[in-house]
Structure formats: C-alpha cells, structure tokens
Amino acid sequence: MPRRPAHKTPSVPDVPEPGIPAPEPPLADDDFVSSLKAELVRTQASAGAKTGEDLTHRGELNKRILQDLWEVHNQFEEISVHLAIDPSQTLFATFAEYPTKWTFKENFDFGAVKTIELGDRAAGWVGFTLRFWYYRTPEGTSRLRGIFEWCDGESYHRYSGWMRMMSQSVLFDSAEEAVKVPELHRILKDVVVQWYAAHLERTPEAFVAHLKEKYPKGTSYAKESYR
C-alpha cells in the first residue's frame, strides 16, 4: 500500500505585533551610498594634500602658544587664581611633575588645533578670556587673530532672560605664515602683566581701560548668563 505524502504545515508569514508597523522593504540600490563614500574619501585626501604643509607650520606655532599660555597659567596659580586652558593640558602634555615638569605628547595633532584660549575661572571674573584662533579670508589666506574678551555686565531681555554683554579688544592679527613670535610675545606680556595686576588689586577696571585704550575694539555681543 503506497504511503500518503506527509502533510506540510503551510508557512505563516511573520505578523508584526499590534502597534508595531511592518518593516519597510529596502529601496533599490542605486550605488548612491558607495559612490558618496568614495567621493568623500577623495575630497578628504585632496584637502589634506592642499593643507598639509600649512598644518605642519601651524602645529609648531600652536606648540609655542600652548607652552606660553601654560606658563601664564602656572604664574597665576601661584597667587591662587585659576585659569583654564583649552585644549586641556591633559590632551597635549605629559607631566613628570605637575604643573611645571612636562613634555608635549607625540600623538597629539597640534596642527589640527584651530582655537587656543586661557579663561579666567576666579569668582567674579568669568568671561575674561585670552583667545587665539585661525580663520580664512574670502581670498583664501589663513590668518591668526588674538583677542582679549571680557564681560561688560549683564542685562535682562524679555524673551531671552539674563544675558552677559561681552566686549573684545583685538590684540593681534597676522597672516599665519607671517606671524612674528617676538611681536606676539611683546603683546602677550603687556596683556598678562595688566591682567595679573588686576587680580592683585581685586578689580578689573584699570585692566579693561588699558585694553580699550591700547588695542582696537573687537566684536561685542550678548551671551546667555546661566543664572
């Protein structure tokens, strides 16, 4: 007697649970993702080729500025005034004895740093910041600018709340390739001595007056107060 074929249970399609939408079917592959990735890789390589030499020069310049600002930080610490450096010292330095005995980290990309700043963290001095950054002109020239920024008080705005009114003095502005370190040091020394004296006198008034009188006015803007 011939055997009856085994009964096969019909397959039941997966049914999503109630409230969970069914998955969308994948879109047809038109090579967009793979071609985009390849194009971005080429763009990155091209940009690196164009800026590699500049970044090498920038890396050495940034080392000089970071070393100078870290020394300023240490001098202020001696009178119990805390300044914070950005990028953080934990990123660019290895310390044998904190904070004075240290060396630059070999694996830190100094050429990639676009902004370096030293910010005052003493009570009543928040917003007082020495900042250097690189920018590019419409003609494509890379420049280094140094400013000192401070808070000119606070005001209340109906829709945005309490805002700090920030002012700047432009200390330095030069084509990146033409930066003269002795000139940079001369300006840095003038500003740091006045900043230091202001802390000893426990008032920023004379320091701000010095900045306004000696250096060109920079940008003024309102910044959230975080009260």
C-alpha positions in Angstrom: 0.0 0.0 0.0 1.6 3.3 -1.0 2.4 5.8 1.7 0.5 9.0 1.8 2.6 12.1 1.4 3.5 13.8 4.7 1.3 16.7 5.4 3.2 20.0 5.3 2.1 22.8 7.5 1.7 25.9 5.4 4.2 28.6 6.3 2.7 31.6 8.1 4.1 35.0 7.3 5.5 37.0 10.2 2.9 39.3 11.5 4.1 42.3 13.5 2.8 42.7 16.9 -0.1 45.1 17.3 1.1 48.7 17.3 4.4 48.0 15.6 4.4 49.0 11.9 5.6 46.4 9.4 9.2 47.0 8.2 9.7 49.0 5.1 11.1 47.0 2.1 14.7 48.1 1.3 15.0 50.6 -1.5 16.6 49.6 -4.8 20.4 50.1 -4.6 21.5 52.9 -7.0 25.1 53.0 -5.7 24.4 56.3 -4.0 26.0 55.3 -0.7 29.1 53.6 -2.1 29.7 56.4 -4.6 29.2 59.1 -2.0 31.7 57.4 0.4 34.3 57.2 -2.4 33.8 60.8 -3.3 34.2 61.9 0.3 37.4 59.9 0.7 38.8 61.6 -2.4 37.7 65.1 -1.1 39.4 64.4 2.3 42.6 63.3 0.6 42.6 66.3 -1.6 42.0 68.7 1.3 44.8 67.1 3.2 47.2 67.4 0.3 46.4 71.1 0.0 46.8 72.0 3.7 49.4 69.5 4.9 52.3 72.0 4.7 50.3 74.7 6.4 49.2 72.4 9.2 52.9 71.5 9.8 53.7 75.1 10.3 50.6 75.6 12.3 51.5 72.7 14.6 54.8 74.3 15.5 53.2 77.7 16.1 50.5 76.1 18.3 53.1 74.4 20.4 54.7 77.8 21.0 51.4 79.4 22.0 50.4 76.4 24.2 53.7 76.5 26.0 53.4 80.2 26.6 49.9 80.1 27.9 50.6 77.1 30.2 53.4 79.2 31.8 50.9 82.1 32.3 48.5 79.6 33.9 51.3 78.5 36.3 52.2 82.1 37.3 48.5 82.9 38.1 48.2 79.6 40.1 51.0 81.0 42.4 48.6 83.8 43.5 45.7 81.3 43.8 44.0 82.5 40.6 42.8 79.5 38.5 42.9 79.8 34.7 41.6 77.0 32.4 43.4 76.3 29.1 41.7 74.9 26.0 42.7 72.4 24.6 43.2 70.9 28.0 46.7 70.2 29.2 45.7 66.5 29.6 45.4 66.3 25.9 48.7 68.0 24.8 51.1 67.4 27.7 52.6 64.5 29.7 53.5 65.5 33.2 56.5 64.2 35.2 55.7 66.7 38.0 52.5 68.7 37.7 52.3 71.5 36.7 55.9 72.6 35.9 57.7 69.5 34.5 56.2 68.2 31.3 56.7 67.4 27.7 54.4 67.6 24.6 52.6 64.4 23.7 53.9 62.9 20.5 50.5 61.5 19.5 48.6 64.9 19.8 47.7 66.5 16.5 48.9 70.1 17.1 48.2 71.2 13.5 44.5 70.3 13.9 44.0 72.9 16.7 42.1 75.9 15.4 41.4 77.7 18.7 43.6 78.1 21.9 42.3 80.0 24.9 43.0 80.8 28.5 39.9 81.5 30.5 39.6 83.1 33.9 37.8 81.0 36.5 38.1 83.2 39.5 34.9 84.3 41.2 33.6 87.5 39.5 36.0 87.1 36.5 34.0 84.6 34.4 34.1 85.7 30.8 37.6 87.2 30.9 39.4 85.2 28.2 42.6 85.4 26.2 41.9 83.6 22.9 43.8 82.9 19.7 42.2 81.3 16.6 42.8 80.7 12.9 40.4 82.0 10.2 40.4 82.2 6.5 39.8 85.4 4.5 37.5 85.4 1.4 40.7 85.4 -0.7 41.7 82.1 0.9 44.5 83.5 3.2 44.9 81.8 6.6 45.3 84.3 9.5 45.8 84.1 13.2 43.9 86.5 15.4 44.4 87.1 19.2 41.8 88.9 21.3 41.0 89.5 24.9 37.4 89.2 25.9 35.6 90.4 29.0 32.1 90.8 30.4 30.8 94.4 30.5 27.9 93.5 32.8 24.5 91.8 32.5 21.1 92.9 31.3 17.7 91.3 31.3 15.9 90.6 28.0 12.2 89.9 27.9 12.4 86.9 25.6 15.9 85.5 26.3 16.3 86.3 30.0 19.6 87.4 31.6 22.4 88.0 29.1 26.0 88.8 29.6 27.3 91.7 27.5 30.7 90.7 26.0 33.3 93.0 24.6 36.6 92.3 22.9 39.9 94.0 22.1 41.9 92.8 19.1 45.5 92.2 20.3 47.0 90.6 17.2 46.1 89.8 13.7 48.5 88.4 11.1 48.7 86.1 8.1 49.6 82.7 9.5 52.8 82.4 7.6 53.9 85.9 8.6 53.4 85.5 12.4 56.4 87.0 14.2 56.7 85.3 17.6 58.7 88.1 19.3 55.8 90.5 18.4 53.3 88.1 19.7 55.3 87.8 23.0 55.5 91.5 23.4 51.7 91.9 23.2 51.2 88.8 25.4 53.5 90.2 28.1 51.7 93.6 28.1 48.3 92.0 28.5 49.3 89.3 31.0 51.0 91.8 33.3 47.9 94.0 33.3 45.6 91.0 33.9 47.9 89.8 36.8 47.9 93.3 38.4 44.1 93.5 38.1 43.8 90.3 40.2 46.3 91.7 42.8 44.2 94.9 43.0 41.0 92.8 43.0 39.3 94.9 40.4 39.3 94.7 36.6 38.6 98.3 35.9 42.1 99.5 35.2 42.8 96.4 33.1 39.7 96.9 30.9 40.5 100.6 30.5 44.0 99.6 29.3 42.6 97.2 26.8 40.2 99.8 25.4 42.8 102.5 25.2 45.7 100.5 23.6 44.0 97.9 21.3 41.4 98.1 18.6 37.8 97.3 19.5 36.6 93.9 18.5 33.2 92.3 18.4 30.5 93.0 21.0 27.7 90.5 21.6 25.3 89.2 24.1 25.8 85.7 25.7 23.5 83.7 27.9 24.2 84.3 31.6 23.3 80.8 33.0 22.0 82.4 36.2 
